[in-house]
């Protein structure tokens, strides 16, 4: 009797929750943004601040001595514009832009989770060592890699846009080009594993067709 | 691949059915069918030995090399 392990059931549940949660939240967010009048939306922009004035921040060591406080690298800050801000004048206004980027992010997330879902499905069918899964793992790795680079570039671009919209005091908005090294390492590891998987699935196919 | 399987020719000559041969060689009907239709990637020496024994032939009667 081939009983499925408990860990597989948990994995299936988690991926399903992720998949359906993503779909529902994507639809709800899209409808909410599309349905709310532009003047009632709270417009915010996430920027990356550097050279933050830390003179007001204080810390003391256990021996009572003053400790220097500094921000390590660009810090994520949110600029919230008042509701009355006139941002909806142009035809291709910020609302359409938000919906466009939200749709793009939603499509990428759905594609990412779909790969995981398909891999879990093949495990459930007792046939995970197939070339398609190697391709899916590679896709996951490439998506993480693309995300890491887009995040680095977007961080710089958004800081630039934020800098053109406000005059900061006590900090700067000229962000730096920084790529998340951890994510890039994970992406490369997944791509290397996908190659191992591809080789393994080819060997498995050969083995199963050896009479 | 340039290696061709001529199992069906030998089976026809020896008037052996797929079921009989599978029984005698000790492999499943499905696997023998894969071998006969040329879909197999490799053949074990033990399988080849058993087929040659059952059909009273040489490996060269079953396998041929055709340069593509």
Interface residues (C-beta under 8 A of the other chain):
Chain A: X205 X206 X209 X210 X211
Chain B: X27 X31 X32 X34 X35 X39 X40 X41 X42 X43 X44 X47
